[in-house]
Amino acid sequence: MRNLFSKMIRDDEGATMVEYGVIVALIAAVCIAVVALIGTNINNAFNSVNSKL
């Protein structure tokens, strides 16, 4: 029992998966923010061109 408990304390495989999950979530948030910002600018450009036509 003691040996099993010490193995569980030293096991960091779950922590690594959580770190990867946090990194993926941050990358996704940045991508969404960039797409939202660029999408607004592109939409404004197309509306400007459309109104001039």
C-alpha positions in Angstrom: 0.0 0.0 0.0 2.8 2.4 0.9 4.6 1.6 -2.4 1.5 2.3 -4.4 1.0 5.6 -2.7 4.6 6.7 -3.4 4.1 5.7 -7.0 1.0 7.9 -7.3 2.8 10.9 -5.8 5.7 10.5 -8.3 3.4 10.0 -11.3 3.2 13.3 -13.2 1.6 11.9 -16.4 -1.8 13.5 -15.5 -0.2 16.9 -14.8 1.4 16.8 -18.2 -2.0 16.2 -19.9 -3.4 19.1 -17.9 -0.6 21.4 -19.1 -1.1 20.3 -22.7 -4.8 21.1 -22.3 -4.1 24.5 -20.9 -1.7 25.3 -23.8 -4.3 24.1 -26.4 -7.0 26.3 -24.7 -4.7 29.3 -24.8 -3.8 28.8 -28.5 -7.5 28.4 -29.3 -8.4 31.6 -27.5 -5.7 33.5 -29.3 -6.9 32.1 -32.7 -10.5 33.1 -31.9 -9.5 36.6 -30.9 -7.3 37.1 -34.1 -10.1 35.8 -36.4 -12.7 38.0 -34.7 -10.4 41.1 -35.1 -9.4 40.3 -38.7 -13.0 39.4 -39.6 -14.3 42.7 -38.4 -11.7 44.6 -40.4 -12.3 42.6 -43.6 -16.1 43.1 -43.2 -15.5 46.8 -42.9 -13.3 46.8 -46.0 -15.9 44.9 -48.1 -18.7 47.2 -46.9 -16.6 50.2 -47.9 -16.0 48.8 -51.4 -19.7 47.8 -51.7 -20.9 51.3 -50.8 -18.5 52.9 -53.4 -19.7 50.7 -56.1 
